[in-house]
């Protein structure tokens, strides 16, 4: 698990199709600080279906940055 406090925009060299995966969101208070945690559970074809694969814990600042960047990205071309 990692705590993310800031995001950097990265331009991938190439894009490829990814399989769908289940995910959950957890709203945490930890040591007086609030976090949003996203857990993913991998694709349906994986060996251990339903087992948590990755976790990403976002600080308030990182979450607000994600919302701002995501909102601007999805609004492009509308």
N, C-alpha and C positions, 0 to 999 in steps of 0.2 A: 504494500500500500504506500502511496505517496500523498503528501499534502501539497497542493498547488496553490501558490499565493499570487502568481502572475502568469499570464499567457503571452506567447510571442506568435505572431502570424508567420506561417511558414508556407512557402509555395512548393508543393511536391513536384518532383521531376516527372512523374507520371501518375495517372489515376487508374485504378482497377476496380472491378466489381467486387464487393464484399458480400458474404452471406449474412443473413439476418441472425440476430442473437437476442435472447431475453436479457432484460436489465431491470434493476430496481433502483430506487432513490431512497436515501435515508437522510432525515433531517436531524442533525446532531448538535448537542451542546456538550463541549468537552473542555474542561478546565477553564470555564468562563468565556469560551469563544464558540461562536456558531459556525457550523460547516454544512455543506451539502455534499453527500457522498453518493457516487454512482458506482454500482456493482454490476458487472456483466457476467453472463453465465455461458458464454461460448455458443457455438452453433449447435443445431440439432444433430449433426453428424459426429460430434466429438465422442470420445470414449466414455467420459463420465458426464452424461447429460445432467444438467441441473446443478453441477458443482460450480461454485464461484470461480471465475477465471481471472478477473482483474478488478481492482478498486481504485477509484480516484476521488480524493477528498479535496473539495474546493473551499478556500477561505471566502469570506464575504467579498473581498476585493476581486478575487479571481472569478467568482460567480457573476458579479455585476459586469465584469469585463466580457465574460462569455455571453451574457444576455445582450449586451450592447453590440458585440460583433455579430452574433447570430441574427439579431433583428435587422441589422443593416444588410447582411448577406442575403437573407430571404426576401427583403424588400427590393433588391436589385432586379430590374427587368419587369417589374409589375406595371 
